[in-house]
Amino acid sequence: MNTKVLDKIREGHEVIARADHLTREGTPLAIREATAIRDVFVMETEELTGDTATIRTRACPACGCYTLLPIKGKAQCINRHCAPRPGLRRRWTYRALVDATPASPRGVRRSDGYPADSRSLAFLADFFAQSGHAVPLRTLARWVSLHNLPHHKIDGQKAHIYSLSDVATVHAAQLAAREGRTCADTGRPACAGLADLFYNTDDQAPAMDQSLARRRIEVAKQLCDECPFKEPCLEFALKPNGQRQHGVAGGLTAKERRVLKGEPR
């Protein structure tokens, strides 16, 4: 057996004991914390064993689609329409995912060209069934036709293929409509799920390539400029709180904010 799995099993005894202790306290906060540490442990263990059952049941905190997969110790949204920039995927630590509230679906999105995540409807029906929100293949076909999703034909095959990301937005929107919820374009702040980008910046520049650090700061600031929450974010970041705040917030780096606050660099 993999030594990492054995170590995880030993850790599991401590996690269970801690969760049981919190549950016995009986307060809503303690019970919520017990549930959280159990869920995080389960997701970490499943990643070691190649399972995705728990993460797949959770909607993305940014786009509301059931497109999360465990990748290198974090939950990553594979929905291309959720990414604020091509190739810039949103990722959450398992604890952050447990604590986050799923976003409301943003509505149907459609791809241009020939997307790399194109799959058959049969594959996509199975993919969404793994999230616990199964939709019959016939129903899924009706939904993609209703929303006029672009499709492609593979030579020598009868079935069309569709972008997983496109179909994911339809799947989430239709589920929201069934439950009486409406899709919303307000979304979350642009930095949601991008901690690796927003917090690996000027304060950690000596530990990384300088050009990479500058590029990360540039991209983070660009996202801030497009974000409707930029002003309240900066206002909050400039409040004195007795501790240094790291990373880009409100379009400024930590060094730039310290200058505005009159603090030493």
N, C-alpha and C positions, 0 to 999 in steps of 0.2 A: 504494500500500500504506500502511496505517496507520503513522504514525511510531513509535507505541509498539511495534508489531510489529518494525519495523526495529531499534529500540533493543534489543529483546529478543533479536533474532538476534545482534547484536554482543555482548551480554552472554553469549550461549550459548557463544561461542568460549572465553571466560574460564572459564565453568563447566565445560566439557568438559576443558579443560587442567588445571584444579584437580582434578577428579575422577580424571583419568588419573594425575596425580601421586600422589594418595592411594592409588589402586589399586596402583601400582608399589611402594608401601611394603610392601604384603603383610600387614600386621597386621590382625587381625579388626576392631579399632576403626577403622582407616583405611578398610578396605573398606566397613564399615557407613556411615561418614561420606560416602564417595564415592557410595554408593547413595542416601543421603538427599538430598544436594545436587542430584543428577540428578533425583530424583522431584519435589522442590520446584520446580525450574526447569520441568519438564514441566507441572506443574499450573498454574503461573503463566502459561505460554505458552498452554496450552489455554484458559484463561479469556479471554485476549485474543482468541482466534480463535473463541470461542463453543463450544468443545468441552468435554465433561465426562467423557471416557473414563476417565482415570486415577482421578479422585476417586470416580467411581461404583463402582469395584471395591473400595473400602475401606469396611469396616463402621464405624459410629459408635463412637467410643471410650467413649460413655456408655451407649447402649442396645443396641449390637450389631446394629442393623438397617442395611440397605443403603439409607439415605435421606439421603446427603450430596450436596449440590450446591454449586458455587462461587458465592458471592454477595459482591460487593464485596471481593474479595481474600482471602476466608476460606472455609473449608469449613463450611457450615451444615447442621445436621440438620433436615429438614423434618417429621420424625415428631412429631406433636403430643403423643404420649404420652411423649416424651423430655424435653419442656420442663417445668421445675419449676414454672412459672407460665404461665397462658395468655398467649401472645404473647411469652414470654421464650425465644427460641430459643438453643440451644447452638451456639457457633461456635469453630472452631479456626484458628489460622494454619496455613498449609500445612506449615511445619516442625514445629509441635507435632503435627499429624496424622500426619506421617511417623514421629515418635518414639513416638507413643502406641500402646499395645496395645489392639486392639479388645476391647470388653467382651463378656461372655457375654450372650446374649439374656435378657431379664427374663421372658419368657413372654408369652402372648397378652393383648392389651388390647382392650377394646370401647368404642366411642363411644356417647354418649347423644345423642338428638336427630338433627338433620340436619347432619352435619359439612360444612364448606366444601371439604374435600379429597376429596369423593366422586367416584369415577371408575368407568368400566366395567371389568370383569375383563380385557377384551382390552387396554385401555390399561395396566392394572397388570401384566399378563403381559409386555408389551413393556418397561415401566419396569424390572422386575427383570431382564429379559434383558440390559439395558444394564450391569448390575453384573457380568456374567459368571457369574451364578447363575440361569440360565434355568430356568423351570418351565413345562411345557406348560400351555396354557390349561385343559385338562380336569383336570389335576392340581391346579391352583390353585383351580378351582371345587370340587373334592372337599375340599380343605383348608379353605376358608372355610365349607363346609357342615358339616364335621366339628367345627369349633370354634364353630359357631352364631353367626357374625358377623352383626350387624344389617345389613340392606340396605334399599334404597329403590327405588321404581319411578318412572321418568320418564314423564309423560303421552305417550301415542302411541308409546312404544317398548317392546319386549318385554324387553330385557335389564335386569337390576337393576344398581344401582351400589353400590359399597362404599367405605368410608373408606380412603384410601391408607395412613393411619397404622395402622388396624386390620390390614389385610392385610400390611403390612410386619412387624408383630410375629409374625403367623402364619408368614410366609415365613422369618424368622430362626429361629423356634423349630423349625420342621420341618427346616431345614437342620442345625441343631445336633443334633437327634435322629438324623438320618441319619449324622452324623459321630461319634456316640457321646458328644456333649457334652450336658450338662444345662443348662436355663435357671436363672438365678440372680437372686434379687431383691435381693442385696446391692448390686449396682451400683457406682457410683463416688461420690466426694464430691459434695455438692450443687453445689459451685462448678465442677465439671468443665465446660469449654467456655464458661464465663461470665466470662472475664477482663475483658471490657468493663464488666461490672457490678461485680465485686469489686475492680478496681484503678483505676477512675475514681471515686474517693471523696474523702475529706477532704483528702488531700495535694494534690489537684488542684482543690479547690473554688474557689480564686480565679479559675481559668481558665474556669469554667463557671457557669451559673445556680445560685445558692445553694439554691433550693428543689429543683432537680433533683438536686443533690449529696446533699441530705438524704434525698430519696426513694430514691436508689440505695443509700445506707447502710442505710436501714430495710429495704428488700427483701433486701439481702445478709445482714443480721443475722437476718431471719426464716428464710432458707434455712439459715443456720448452726444455728439452734435446732432444726431438724428433722433435722439431719445426724448420723448415728451416729459420724462421725469428728470431731466438734466438739472433744472434750477432747484427743485426741492432736495435733490441728491447732494448738490454742492452746498446748499444751506446747512444740511445736516452734517456734512463732512467738516464744515468750518466751525461747528460748535465746539467749545472747549470741553473736553471730556477726560482730561487727565492722562491720556495715553496717546501714543502716536498711531495715526491711521496710515495704513500702507496701501499702495496701489493707486490706480486711476479712479477718481470719483468726481462727478460733476464736470468732467472735461479737463481736470487738472491732476497732475501727479502729486504724490505726497510732499515732495520738495516744494512744489509750487504752492501748495496749500499752506505749508508751514511759513512761507514768505508772507502770504496774505494775512496769516494770524500773528505775524511778528515773532515767530518762534525761531530758534537757531536751526540751521539746516543740519 
